[in-house]
């Protein structure tokens, strides 16, 4: 009887563990999509303002940061 109970517990723990695999990746992808949407909204709203000052600043900062990636500094 104890072996049967241990086997049942082990099987259920393994099943629950498998169901959770990859959940963190899905959450990170969702978070990145949310941030991208928010940033796009900010840039679009700021671009509609006269002169587009903040939109230009955000775009220039992003362009500069992306260009620095991989250059070592």
FENSULBEL-V15759 format. One record per pair of residues at least 24 apart in sequence whose C-alpha atoms are under 10 Angstrom apart, sorted by the first residue. I is the first residue (numbers start at 1). J is the second residue. D is the distance in Angstrom with one decimal. If there is no record, write none. Layout:
i->I j->J d->D
i->I j->J d->D
//
This chain:
none
//
